[in-house]
Amino acid sequence: MKQPIITISREFGSGGREIGKMIADHFSIPYYDNALITLAAKKSGFVEEMFEHTDQKPTGSLLFSLSMFGGMASFEMPLNDKVYLIQSDIIKEVASKGGCVIVGRCADYVLRDMPNVVNFYLHADLDTRTDFAIRMRDFPPEGAKEKVQKIDKRRASYYHYYTGKKWGDAKNYDLCIDTTKLGLEKTADLIIKYVDLRA
């Protein structure tokens, strides 16, 4: 395999960002997550804060499908759908340049027709993820568990809306890993070994 293109879908608090950075460092390839928002904002001319506000929030409308398949002009699309299309273009662009690690953004689906792509899904038990949210993301302890669940529900809805697939379904990924069992470093090691075996 040439330099790997690795996508990581993850439950909130399962360590996807940290693990993704370890993997990118190991292979000496670029890492992208929220940086895609910045790239997309610069390319489109939209204000970056607008991307952050709409990011990973599906519209729930039919206009995205109509615009994709009915020939509607792009300016008639809801902003959320424009953001998704621009980010998809950015994902394809960075992946076309060589190996990289991309966290979130439906990257596994966006790059489904590209060779050298390996897709992972990371999950962890709710208590572990809630503790992570409190310690590392400064969530107030009261209501933290509910907020973590709400974020995951939003991610699942976003993924289904733009892909038509179920977020977290093992059929959509090469490997699904419970980071509770291995921890972040060993999970990164496992992914690296898997990618090496695919070479």
N, C-alpha and C positions, 0 to 999 in steps of 0.2 A: 504494500500500500504506500502511496505517496504520503506526504504530510497529511495527517488525519484532520478531517473536519468533524468536530465533536459537538453534538447538541445535548444540552442538559435541561430537561423539564424537571420541576421539583415542587414539592409541597413547601409552603412557607415554613422556614425554621429548620429545614432538613439539612442545611449546609451547602446548598447548591452553588452559591457564589464563591464560598471559600474553597470548595472542592474544585470548582472550575478553574480558579486561579492557580491552584497547585498543579493541575494537569497541564495548563498552558505553560507554566514555568518549566515543567519537566520536558515538554516537547519543543520549548522555545518558539511558541507560536502565539499570535495575538489572542487576547481575551476580550469578549464583548458581552455587556449586559445593558445597563442604563446608558452606556456610551453610544448605543445604537440610537437612542433618542436624540443625542447631540448631533450625530452624523445625519440623521434624517431631517432634523430641524434646519441644519445648514444647507442641505441639498434642496429642500423644498421652499425655504424662505419663510416658513411659518415661525412664529415665536416659540422658543423652546418650552416655555412654561405651558403653552397650549398642548404640546405633546405630553407633558407630564400629567396634565389634568385629564386628558382623554385616554392615556395609555392603559391598555388591557381592560378597557371597559366597552363591551359590545353595545351596539345601539339597540339591538333587538328589533330593528326595522327590516323590511324587505328590500330596501333601496340598494343595499350592497349586492344582493343577488341580481336584481334587475339591471344595475349598472354594469355588472360583469357579463351578463348574458343577453341583455336587451338593448345594448348600444346607447345607453343614456350617457350624456356628457358627464365628465368627472366632477364638475362643479355642483352637480345636483346630489352628489353623495353626501351623507352625513360626515362630519369631521372625523369621527372615530374610524370610519371606513377608509377615509383618505390616509389617516395616520397608519393604519394597518398596511395599506398598499405601498406607501412610501417606505415603511420599515422592511417590508418583504423585499423590495428592490435593493435596499441597503444590505440585507442579509445575503442575498444572491451575489451582490457585488463583492462583499468582503470574502465570501467563500470561494468566489472565482479566482481570487488572488493567491489562494493556497491554504495551508492548514490554519485552523483557528478553533477556538472554543466559544460557543454561543450559548448563553443561558437564557431560557425562556423565549418569548416572542413567537411561539409556534414554529420555531426554526426547523424542527424535525419534519414538519409538514411542508414548509416553504421549500426545503431542500430535498424533497422526496425523490426527485428525478436526477439528482446529482450523485456521481460516484464518490467513493472515499468518505461517505458520511456514516458516522456511527452515532446512534441515538440512545440516550440513557434517561431513565426516570428515577428520581430519588424521592424516597418517602421516609417518614420516621413516626414514632408514636406521638400522640397528641401532647402528652405531658412533657416530653423532651422538647418538642417544638415550642410549646408555651414557655418553658423555662428559657429557651434560647431567645424568644421574643422579648422577655422581660430583661434578661442580662445583656443582650447584644443589640437590641433595637429599642431599648428604653420604653417598652410598653408598660403602662401602669398594671400592677398585678391584678387589680379588680377588673374583671371583664376581658383579661388578656386571652384566655382560652377561646372565648366567643369571637374575638377579633381575628385570631388566627384562622378559625374555621370560616369566617366570613371572607377572608382574603382567598382561601383555597376555593371556596364556592365561586368567587368572582373569576378566578383563573380557569376553573373548569368550564364555566359558562362562556368565557372568552374563547377558549380552545374549541369548544363544540361549535360555537357560532361561526368561526372562520374556517374550520376544517371539516365539520360534519362528523367528527370522531369524538370518542370519549377520552377525556384527559385521564391519564393514569392507566389506561387499558394496556396490558402487557403486549398485545399484538402490534401496538404502534411503535415499540421500542426494541432495540437489540438486547437490552438488559435493564431490569428493574432491581434496585438495591435499597434495602432498609438500612439507612445510615445509623439507626439506633444500635444495631447489632455490631457494626464495625467501627464506628467513629469516623471522623472526617478524613484523617490521614490514610487509614486502611482502605476506606472507600475509594479515595483517589488512587491508591496503589492498585486496587482491583480493576478500576477502569483502565489504567495505564496498561496493565497486563492483558486485559481483554483486547485493547486496541492493538497491542503488539502481536497477539495471536492472530488477529485478522490480517496482519501485514502479509 
